[in-house]
């Protein structure tokens, strides 16, 4: 059996063999699980306005998935399509969230009953990518079902099973002539045996779409930031001028009172 590629990633072990029925690795659908390693290639065109669009193929160039931004609608949603163009999963960014949360739903739905899993940052302040993944049946979210650790600078990440060191997938950026001259980002993903590669494809897409990857700046946040900057721009000079004048006034009053006391004595 062909062995998976090994890159310079944190130490770990392959996931345990599937349990009875071979369904341990199924997250999306059994057809996306294989008893051998699956290598994926992700290509993103950097120069396109819709920079959230990806093409995902196997190592032979056969189209497996596309991640598309809807032509109409909000920019916080992406759809994972299979090779025939049918929706497999829908990725939606939760707009009001402290931990940059993405929710992933079955098919083209965004209804809570179709929620498959949630991805969020493990902490608000991060210098490296650390994401926690919670399946929909994990209501309390005390322990993650999967976790992602990586480096935005190196454009690489590793997916672990729960809190363990068992690696289920890993991704790294490929530096090619295409990425330099054709404006394309190329990523290589190795999915370990018996792991749902549609789940991994959607997960690494959410990583690339987050702040640690390719996240579009929201217009409403940009406008709010400009509004705050304008407010500070006009308030700052007043505070700067008022503070020295107040100090001069207090000093003058103190000197006047001092000399008055001296004359009276």
C-alpha positions as CSV (number, residue, x, y, z in Angstrom):
1,X,0.0,0.0,0.0
2,X,1.3,3.4,-0.9
3,X,2.4,5.4,2.2
4,X,1.4,9.0,2.8
5,X,3.8,11.8,2.2
6,X,5.6,12.9,5.4
7,X,6.4,16.6,5.8
8,X,8.1,18.6,8.6
9,X,5.1,18.8,10.9
10,X,4.6,18.2,14.6
11,X,5.0,14.6,15.6
12,X,2.0,12.4,15.6
13,X,0.7,9.0,14.6
14,X,-1.7,7.7,12.1
15,X,-5.4,7.4,13.2
16,X,-6.5,4.0,14.6
17,X,-8.1,1.5,12.4
18,X,-11.9,2.0,11.8
19,X,-14.3,0.4,14.2
20,X,-16.8,-2.3,13.2
21,X,-18.6,-1.4,10.0
22,X,-15.7,0.9,8.9
23,X,-17.7,4.0,9.7
24,X,-15.3,5.6,12.2
25,X,-14.0,8.2,9.8
26,X,-17.3,9.1,8.1
27,X,-18.3,12.7,8.7
28,X,-20.0,13.7,5.5
29,X,-20.6,10.5,3.5
30,X,-19.1,7.0,3.2
31,X,-18.2,7.6,-0.5
32,X,-15.6,10.1,0.7
33,X,-13.7,7.6,2.8
34,X,-10.9,5.4,1.5
35,X,-8.8,2.7,3.2
36,X,-5.7,4.3,1.8
37,X,-4.2,7.8,1.9
38,X,-5.8,10.4,-0.4
39,X,-3.7,13.3,-1.7
40,X,-5.6,16.4,-2.7
41,X,-4.4,19.5,-4.5
42,X,-6.0,22.9,-3.9
43,X,-5.6,25.8,-6.3
44,X,-6.7,29.3,-5.5
45,X,-6.5,32.2,-8.0
46,X,-5.1,35.1,-6.1
47,X,-5.9,37.8,-8.7
48,X,-9.6,37.1,-8.8
49,X,-12.0,39.4,-7.0
50,X,-13.8,36.4,-5.6
51,X,-10.7,35.2,-3.7
52,X,-12.6,32.7,-1.7
53,X,-13.0,30.4,-4.8
54,X,-10.9,27.1,-4.8
55,X,-10.5,24.1,-7.1
56,X,-9.7,20.8,-5.4
57,X,-8.4,17.9,-7.4
58,X,-6.7,14.5,-6.9
59,X,-3.0,14.1,-7.7
60,X,-3.9,13.2,-11.3
61,X,-5.8,16.5,-11.8
62,X,-9.3,15.0,-11.7
63,X,-11.8,17.5,-10.3
64,X,-13.2,16.4,-6.9
65,X,-14.6,19.6,-5.4
66,X,-15.0,23.3,-6.0
67,X,-15.4,25.9,-3.3
68,X,-17.6,28.7,-4.8
69,X,-18.8,32.0,-3.6
70,X,-22.5,32.6,-4.5
71,X,-23.0,35.2,-7.2
72,X,-25.8,36.7,-5.3
73,X,-25.9,37.0,-1.5
74,X,-23.6,37.7,1.4
75,X,-19.9,37.2,1.2
76,X,-19.8,35.2,4.4
77,X,-20.9,32.0,2.7
78,X,-19.2,29.4,0.4
79,X,-20.5,26.2,-1.1
80,X,-18.5,23.1,-1.6
81,X,-19.6,21.4,-4.8
82,X,-18.6,18.0,-6.0
83,X,-17.3,17.3,-9.5
84,X,-20.7,17.3,-11.1
85,X,-21.6,20.7,-9.5
86,X,-24.0,19.4,-6.8
87,X,-23.7,21.0,-3.4
88,X,-22.0,18.8,-0.8
89,X,-21.5,21.3,2.1
90,X,-22.2,25.0,2.8
91,X,-19.7,27.0,4.8
92,X,-21.0,30.1,6.6
93,X,-19.1,32.6,8.7
94,X,-20.9,33.7,11.8
95,X,-20.8,37.4,11.6
96,X,-21.1,38.1,15.4
97,X,-18.4,36.0,17.0
98,X,-15.4,36.6,19.2
99,X,-13.6,33.5,18.0
100,X,-14.3,33.8,14.2
101,X,-16.7,30.9,14.0
102,X,-17.5,29.1,10.8
103,X,-20.5,26.7,10.6
104,X,-20.6,23.9,8.0
105,X,-24.0,22.5,6.9
106,X,-25.0,19.6,4.7
107,X,-25.8,20.3,1.1
108,X,-26.9,23.8,0.2
109,X,-28.7,24.4,3.5
110,X,-27.9,26.8,6.3
111,X,-30.6,25.5,8.6
112,X,-29.5,24.5,12.1
113,X,-31.0,21.0,11.7
114,X,-28.5,20.5,8.8
115,X,-25.5,21.7,10.9
116,X,-22.6,19.2,10.5
117,X,-19.8,20.9,12.4
118,X,-18.4,24.2,13.7
119,X,-14.9,25.6,13.5
120,X,-13.7,28.4,15.8
121,X,-10.4,29.8,17.0
122,X,-9.2,28.3,20.3
123,X,-8.4,31.8,21.6
124,X,-9.0,35.4,20.6
125,X,-5.3,36.4,20.4
126,X,-3.2,34.1,18.3
127,X,0.3,34.2,16.7
128,X,-0.2,30.8,15.0
129,X,-3.3,29.1,13.7
130,X,-5.1,27.1,16.4
131,X,-8.7,26.0,15.6
132,X,-11.1,23.8,17.4
133,X,-13.7,21.7,15.5
134,X,-16.9,20.6,17.1
135,X,-19.4,18.1,15.5
136,X,-23.0,19.1,15.7
137,X,-23.8,16.5,18.4
138,X,-21.1,18.0,20.7
139,X,-23.4,20.6,22.3
140,X,-21.4,21.7,25.3
141,X,-18.2,22.2,23.2
142,X,-16.0,21.4,26.3
143,X,-13.7,19.1,24.3
144,X,-13.1,19.4,20.6
145,X,-13.7,16.5,18.2
146,X,-10.8,17.7,16.0
147,X,-8.2,20.5,16.2
148,X,-6.1,22.3,13.7
149,X,-2.6,23.7,14.3
150,X,-0.6,25.5,11.8
151,X,1.5,28.5,10.6
152,X,0.0,31.3,8.5
153,X,3.5,32.4,7.6
154,X,4.4,28.9,6.2
155,X,0.8,28.3,4.9
156,X,0.7,24.9,6.5
157,X,-1.5,23.1,9.0
158,X,-2.1,19.7,10.7
159,X,-5.5,18.3,11.6
160,X,-5.5,16.1,14.8
161,X,-8.2,13.8,16.2
162,X,-9.6,15.5,19.3
163,X,-7.0,16.3,22.0
164,X,-4.7,13.5,20.9
165,X,-1.6,13.6,18.8
166,X,-3.1,11.4,16.1
167,X,-2.8,13.1,12.8
168,X,-5.8,12.7,10.4
169,X,-4.6,15.2,7.7
170,X,-2.0,17.8,6.9
171,X,-1.6,20.6,4.4
172,X,1.3,22.7,3.1
173,X,1.8,25.3,0.4
174,X,3.6,24.4,-2.7
175,X,5.9,27.0,-4.1
176,X,5.6,26.7,-7.9
177,X,6.1,28.8,-11.0
178,X,2.3,29.1,-11.2
179,X,2.1,30.8,-7.8
180,X,4.7,33.4,-8.9
181,X,3.8,34.1,-12.5
182,X,0.2,33.0,-12.9
183,X,-1.1,34.4,-9.6
184,X,-2.2,31.0,-8.2
185,X,-1.8,29.6,-4.7
186,X,-1.2,25.8,-4.7
187,X,-1.7,23.7,-1.6
188,X,-1.0,20.0,-1.1
189,X,-3.2,18.0,1.4
190,X,-2.7,14.5,2.6
191,X,-5.7,12.8,4.1
192,X,-4.9,9.7,6.1
193,X,-6.7,6.3,5.6
194,X,-10.3,6.0,6.7
195,X,-10.7,9.8,7.1
196,X,-13.5,11.6,5.3
197,X,-11.7,13.7,2.6
198,X,-14.8,15.8,1.9
199,X,-14.7,16.8,5.6
200,X,-11.0,17.6,5.4
201,X,-11.5,19.6,2.1
202,X,-14.1,21.8,3.7
203,X,-12.1,22.1,6.9
204,X,-8.9,23.3,5.2
205,X,-11.0,25.6,3.1
206,X,-12.4,27.2,6.2
207,X,-8.8,27.6,7.5
208,X,-7.8,29.4,4.3
209,X,-11.0,31.6,4.5
210,X,-10.4,32.6,8.1
211,X,-8.1,35.4,9.3
212,X,-5.3,32.9,9.4
213,X,-5.9,32.4,5.6
214,X,-7.9,34.3,3.1
215,X,-10.5,36.4,4.9
216,X,-12.3,39.2,3.2
217,X,-12.5,42.4,5.3
218,X,-16.2,43.1,6.1
219,X,-17.5,46.5,4.8
220,X,-19.4,47.2,8.0
221,X,-16.3,46.8,10.1
222,X,-14.3,48.9,7.7
223,X,-16.8,51.8,7.9
224,X,-17.0,51.5,11.7
225,X,-13.2,51.7,11.9
226,X,-13.2,54.8,9.7
227,X,-15.9,56.4,11.9
228,X,-13.9,55.8,15.0
229,X,-10.8,57.2,13.4
230,X,-12.6,60.4,12.4
231,X,-14.0,60.8,15.9
232,X,-10.5,60.5,17.4
233,X,-9.1,62.8,14.8
234,X,-11.3,65.7,15.9
235,X,-11.3,64.9,19.7
236,X,-7.6,64.5,20.1
237,X,-6.5,68.1,19.3
238,X,-9.1,69.5,21.8
239,X,-7.8,67.3,24.6
240,X,-4.2,68.1,23.6
241,X,-4.8,71.9,23.9
242,X,-7.1,71.8,26.9
243,X,-4.7,69.9,29.2
244,X,-1.8,72.4,29.0
245,X,-4.2,75.4,29.4
246,X,-5.7,73.9,32.4
247,X,-2.3,73.3,33.9
248,X,-1.3,77.0,33.3
249,X,-4.5,78.2,34.9
250,X,-4.0,76.1,38.0
251,X,-0.4,77.3,38.3
252,X,-1.4,81.0,38.0
253,X,-4.1,80.5,40.7
254,X,-1.6,78.8,43.0
255,X,1.0,81.6,42.5
256,X,-1.6,84.3,43.1
257,X,-2.8,82.7,46.3
258,X,0.8,82.2,47.4
259,X,1.7,85.9,47.0
260,X,-1.5,87.0,48.6
261,X,-0.7,84.9,51.7
262,X,2.8,86.4,51.8
263,X,1.5,90.0,51.6
264,X,-1.0,89.4,54.4
265,X,1.7,87.9,56.6
